[in-house]
């Protein structure tokens, strides 16, 4: 795996509107092969998107939620190149709102 830094052209305080994307994997269907991470890095390197934060949300069957930042993962794989650029903008309130929309037993990438 070749690691290259993802260059950004605008400082975070000049971003303007920010959109976010949530990808939820239903209970029992979270088979992570790394293909999605590779595509995300490719889009960022091409300048199509700018990744400013990544969260992994795990909602247990009982409804409890665990939020992990990318830096919390032992093996970031392809996402390692994005880690240095992350601003960790999502707050606890964001996590609560996002988790409320998730089904029990699911995992989501935000």
Helices and strands as residue ranges (DSSP letters): G 12-14, E 23-25, H 35-45, E 55-59, E 65-69, G 70-72, G 77-79, H 80-83, H 92-100, E 107-109
